[in-house]
Amino acid sequence: MRTSDSLRLLLLAAIWGASFLFMRIAVPALGAVNTAFLRVLCGALGLIIVMAVLRIPRRFEGKLGWAMLLGVINSGLPFLMYCLAARVLPAGYSAILNATAPLMGVVIGAAFFNEQLTVSKVLGMVAGFVGIILISTTGEGVLSHALILGIAACLVATTCYGVAGFLAKRWIGSRGGLDATKVAFGSQLGASLFLLPFFAFTAPQTSAANWQIPEVWACILAV
């Protein structure tokens, strides 16, 4: 791997890891559903701007529906699960559990998508699980019913990520492919529509004062 690739990977990991800190701040004020919905909505709006600036044609070649469905699995459900977990888990725990996503991909691929389970993949899984267990057991968190539910929510999210990777190949890649920006926009649009009914129910129940906290909106925009 080139040094530039390693630096990009580290930067991406830092950005992704910081999202759990932002969720940990926003969720107590706005709630899990509201935070998850605003996250994907801002993502969709941001991608519209990106597509306009880059002058990317808005032709989806019949794949918009598939991209939207993929977004429910790859964004809507996982982001909601992570926001639910943020109510009870420290941000560091969620970030660590997020590292199980590639491990879930290996297991799901071997179990349901005829992916070959090689020695290197098995060793990678073992190393990953050992690392996660080592890091997570050095904290001060006390195992409780709420903590277990939070961990379960994170694992549901990473399972969705594992499934979505293979579905993206089947629904998008095998049908001729699609520009990554268009896939991302379709995904965030689908996730927004999926979470919209839940948001419409929970938003009126959220305190008006909580909607007016500048730090919370800063976290929503950052995430």
C-alpha positions as CSV (number, residue, x, y, z in Angstrom):
1,M,0.0,0.0,0.0
2,R,1.3,3.4,-0.9
3,T,2.0,6.0,1.8
4,S,-0.7,8.3,0.3
5,D,-3.2,5.5,0.5
6,S,-2.3,4.8,4.1
7,L,-2.7,8.5,5.0
8,R,-6.1,8.6,3.3
9,L,-7.2,5.5,5.1
10,L,-6.1,7.0,8.5
11,L,-7.9,10.3,7.7
12,L,-11.1,8.4,6.7
13,A,-10.9,6.4,10.0
14,A,-10.5,9.6,12.0
15,I,-13.5,11.3,10.3
16,W,-15.6,8.2,10.7
17,G,-14.5,7.7,14.3
18,A,-15.4,11.3,15.1
19,S,-19.0,10.7,14.0
20,F,-19.6,8.7,17.1
21,L,-18.6,11.6,19.3
22,F,-20.9,13.9,17.4
23,M,-23.8,11.4,17.8
24,R,-23.0,11.1,21.5
25,I,-23.6,14.8,21.9
26,A,-26.6,15.2,19.6
27,V,-28.7,12.2,20.6
28,P,-29.3,13.1,24.2
29,A,-30.8,16.5,23.0
30,L,-32.7,15.5,19.9
31,G,-33.2,11.8,20.3
32,A,-32.0,8.8,18.2
33,V,-34.5,9.0,15.4
34,N,-34.2,12.8,14.9
35,T,-30.4,12.6,14.8
36,A,-30.4,9.7,12.4
37,F,-32.9,11.4,10.0
38,L,-31.1,14.8,10.0
39,R,-27.8,13.0,9.4
40,V,-29.0,11.3,6.2
41,L,-31.1,14.3,5.1
42,C,-28.0,16.6,5.4
43,G,-26.1,14.0,3.5
44,A,-28.6,13.9,0.7
45,L,-28.7,17.7,0.4
46,G,-25.0,18.0,0.5
47,L,-24.7,15.4,-2.3
48,I,-27.1,17.4,-4.4
49,I,-24.7,20.4,-4.1
50,V,-21.7,18.2,-5.0
51,M,-23.5,16.8,-8.1
52,A,-24.4,20.4,-9.2
53,V,-20.9,21.7,-8.6
54,L,-19.3,18.8,-10.4
55,R,-22.0,18.9,-13.1
56,I,-22.7,15.2,-12.7
57,P,-25.7,14.3,-14.9
58,R,-28.7,13.2,-12.9
59,R,-29.4,10.1,-14.9
60,F,-29.6,7.0,-12.8
61,E,-30.0,4.5,-15.7
62,G,-32.9,2.8,-13.9
63,K,-30.9,2.2,-10.7
64,L,-32.2,4.9,-8.5
65,G,-34.7,2.6,-6.8
66,W,-31.9,0.0,-6.1
67,A,-29.7,2.7,-4.7
68,M,-32.5,4.0,-2.5
69,L,-33.2,0.4,-1.2
70,L,-29.5,0.0,-0.6
71,G,-29.5,3.2,1.4
72,V,-32.1,1.8,3.8
73,I,-29.7,-1.1,4.6
74,N,-26.5,0.8,4.4
75,S,-27.4,4.1,6.0
76,G,-31.0,4.3,7.4
77,L,-30.9,1.2,9.7
78,P,-27.2,1.4,10.7
79,F,-27.3,5.1,11.5
80,L,-30.5,4.6,13.6
81,M,-28.9,1.7,15.4
82,Y,-25.8,3.8,16.2
83,C,-27.9,6.7,17.4
84,L,-29.8,4.3,19.7
85,A,-26.5,2.9,21.0
86,A,-25.3,6.5,21.6
87,R,-27.9,6.8,24.3
88,V,-26.2,4.2,26.5
89,L,-22.7,3.6,25.1
90,P,-19.6,5.8,25.3
91,A,-18.6,7.1,21.9
92,G,-15.4,5.0,22.0
93,Y,-17.3,1.8,22.4
94,S,-19.4,2.5,19.4
95,A,-16.3,3.4,17.3
96,I,-14.6,0.1,18.4
97,L,-17.6,-2.0,17.6
98,N,-17.9,-0.3,14.2
99,A,-14.6,-2.1,13.4
100,T,-16.5,-5.4,13.3
101,A,-18.0,-4.3,9.9
102,P,-15.3,-6.0,7.8
103,L,-15.4,-9.1,10.0
104,M,-19.2,-9.3,9.5
105,G,-18.6,-9.0,5.8
106,V,-16.3,-12.0,5.8
107,V,-18.8,-14.1,7.8
108,I,-21.9,-13.1,5.7
109,G,-20.0,-13.5,2.5
110,A,-19.0,-17.1,3.4
111,A,-22.4,-18.0,4.7
112,F,-24.7,-16.4,2.1
113,F,-22.8,-15.2,-0.9
114,N,-20.5,-18.1,-1.8
115,E,-17.4,-16.1,-0.9
116,Q,-14.3,-18.3,-0.3
117,L,-13.2,-18.3,3.4
118,T,-9.4,-18.2,3.0
119,V,-6.7,-18.7,5.7
120,S,-5.8,-15.0,5.5
121,K,-9.5,-14.0,6.0
122,V,-9.8,-16.3,9.0
123,L,-6.6,-14.9,10.5
124,G,-7.8,-11.4,9.9
125,M,-11.1,-12.2,11.6
126,V,-9.3,-13.7,14.6
127,A,-6.9,-10.7,14.9
128,G,-9.8,-8.3,14.6
129,F,-11.9,-9.9,17.2
130,V,-9.0,-10.2,19.6
131,G,-8.2,-6.5,19.1
132,I,-11.8,-5.5,19.7
133,I,-12.1,-7.6,22.8
134,L,-8.7,-6.3,24.2
135,I,-9.6,-2.7,23.7
136,S,-13.2,-2.9,24.9
137,T,-12.3,-4.7,28.1
138,T,-9.8,-2.2,29.2
139,G,-12.4,0.5,29.7
140,E,-14.4,1.3,32.8
141,G,-17.8,0.4,31.5
142,V,-19.9,-1.8,33.7
143,L,-21.7,-4.6,31.9
144,S,-25.4,-4.0,32.3
145,H,-28.7,-4.7,30.4
146,A,-28.5,-1.2,28.8
147,L,-24.9,-1.7,27.8
148,I,-25.7,-5.1,26.2
149,L,-28.5,-3.6,24.2
150,G,-26.2,-0.8,23.0
151,I,-23.6,-3.4,21.9
152,A,-26.3,-5.4,20.1
153,A,-27.5,-2.2,18.3
154,C,-23.9,-1.6,17.0
155,L,-23.6,-5.2,15.9
156,V,-26.9,-4.9,14.0
157,A,-25.5,-1.9,12.3
158,T,-22.2,-3.6,11.3
159,T,-24.2,-6.6,10.0
160,C,-26.1,-4.2,7.8
161,Y,-22.8,-2.9,6.4
162,G,-21.7,-6.5,5.8
163,V,-24.8,-7.3,3.8
164,A,-24.9,-4.0,2.0
165,G,-21.4,-4.5,0.5
166,F,-22.6,-7.7,-1.3
167,L,-26.0,-6.2,-2.3
168,A,-24.3,-3.2,-3.9
169,K,-22.4,-5.6,-6.2
170,R,-25.6,-7.5,-7.0
171,W,-28.0,-4.5,-7.3
172,I,-25.6,-1.9,-8.8
173,G,-22.4,-3.5,-10.0
174,S,-23.8,-6.4,-11.8
175,R,-26.3,-4.1,-13.6
176,G,-23.6,-2.1,-15.3
177,G,-22.5,0.0,-12.4
178,L,-23.2,3.6,-11.5
179,D,-21.2,6.7,-10.6
180,A,-20.3,6.5,-6.9
181,T,-21.7,10.0,-6.2
182,K,-25.1,9.0,-7.7
183,V,-25.1,5.8,-5.6
184,A,-24.3,7.8,-2.5
185,F,-27.1,10.3,-3.2
186,G,-29.6,7.6,-3.9
187,S,-28.7,5.9,-0.7
188,Q,-29.1,9.0,1.4
189,L,-32.4,9.8,-0.3
190,G,-33.7,6.3,0.4
191,A,-32.5,6.4,4.0
192,S,-34.2,9.8,4.4
193,L,-37.5,8.6,3.1
194,F,-37.3,5.5,5.3
195,L,-36.7,7.5,8.4
196,L,-39.1,10.3,7.6
197,P,-42.3,8.7,9.1
198,F,-40.4,8.0,12.3
199,F,-39.1,11.6,12.3
200,A,-42.5,13.0,11.8
201,F,-43.7,11.1,14.9
202,T,-40.8,12.0,17.2
203,A,-39.9,15.5,16.2
204,P,-43.1,17.1,17.7
205,Q,-42.4,15.3,21.0
206,T,-38.9,16.8,21.3
207,S,-38.5,19.9,23.5
208,A,-38.4,23.1,21.6
209,A,-35.4,24.2,23.7
210,N,-33.4,21.3,22.5
211,W,-33.8,22.3,18.9
212,Q,-32.3,25.7,19.7
213,I,-28.9,24.5,21.0
214,P,-26.2,25.7,18.6
215,E,-23.7,22.9,19.7
216,V,-26.2,20.3,18.8
217,W,-26.8,21.7,15.3
218,A,-23.0,21.9,14.9
219,C,-22.7,18.2,15.7
220,I,-25.5,17.4,13.2
221,L,-23.8,19.2,10.4
222,A,-20.4,17.7,11.3
223,V,-21.8,14.2,11.4
